[in-house]
Amino acid sequence: MSIKKDIFNYFRYNGKSVSSKIIFSALLLLFFIAISYSFE
């Protein structure tokens, strides 16, 4: 759960500019896609 907390902290601190939000959202999406593939 500490990893999830780090992710949310990263988003909170670096989510001020729109471009970093878009980049972070894309990375988070890829992260969840990788997790869903590993569970199959």
CORDASUL-V405381 format. One line per field, one symbol per residue. ss: DSSP state (H for helix, E for strand, - for the rest). psi: psi as a letter, one per 40 degrees, with the letter a starting at -180 (. if undefined). burial: 1 if it has 24 or more other C-alpha atoms within 12 Angstrom, else 0. A space follows every 10 residues. Layout:
ss->???
psi->???
burial->???
//
This chain:
ss->-HHHHHHHHH HHHH---HHH HHHHHHHHHH HHHHHHHHH-
psi->dddddddddd dddeediddd dddddddddd dddddddde.
burial->0000000000 0000000000 0001000000 0000000000
//
